[in-house]
């Protein structure tokens, strides 16, 4: 779980912004897109898009490559899968804890 194991807080903080979630949505088809393409029809500047992409890059959610003069971004779907797996583990732990608590309460005289 390379994307979540090291810093789940950083990953989920990156996912906690509507603009960044929108950028992830635009990249979710697996294609590479430039900052200009990602910023189309957004009410923010290219510089703001770049800053949001830097946060996503720092969390490992996107990969940046250069093609000539253009910088392209691609979603790293395995990091989202890691996040899902991490949440499933937390959910399982809570289910176990709540089950034990329920058993304790139900077995009280």
C-alpha positions, -999 to 999 in steps of 0.1 A, spaced: 0 0 0 25 25 -11 1 54 -15 -17 51 19 7 32 42 32 60 43 8 89 49 -30 83 48 -35 118 62 -17 133 32 -36 112 8 -70 119 23 -62 156 27 -55 157 -10 -88 140 -17 -106 164 6 -109 193 -19 -137 196 -45 -114 210 -72 -89 182 -67 -116 156 -68 -128 171 -101 -93 169 -115 -92 132 -105 -125 128 -122 -111 143 -154 -82 119 -153 -102 89 -144 -105 77 -180 -68 69 -180 -58 95 -205 -29 120 -201 -39 156 -199 -21 189 -197 -28 217 -172 -46 236 -200 -68 206 -208 -75 199 -171 -83 236 -164 -109 239 -192 -142 253 -179 -129 256 -144 -134 290 -127 -97 291 -116 -64 301 -132 -39 277 -147 -16 285 -118 -43 274 -94 -48 241 -114 -10 236 -112 -10 240 -74 -38 215 -70 -19 191 -93 12 195 -71 -8 185 -41 -21 154 -60 14 147 -71 27 149 -36 1 124 -24 10 100 -52 -24 103 -69 -11 115 -102 21 111 -123 37 139 -143 55 133 -175 70 157 -201 61 155 -238 82 181 -256 73 214 -240 41 201 -225 37 186 -190 11 158 -189 -6 143 -159 -20 108 -154 -40 93 -126 -24 66 -105 -54 44 -100 -35 19 -78 -31 46 -52 -69 50 -51 -72 12 -48 -48 13 -19 -69 40 -2 -100 18 -7 -82 -12 8 -71 9 38 -106 21 44 -118 -15 41 -93 -25 68 -104 3 91 -140 -6 85 -133 -43 94 -116 -33 126 -145 -12 136 -170 -39 127 -150 -63 150 -148 -38 178 -185 -29 176 -194 -66 175 -174 -73 207 -191 -44 223 -225 -56 213 -218 -90 227 -205 -75 259 -237 -54 264 -261 -82 254 -244 -106 279 -247 -84 309 -269 -97 337 
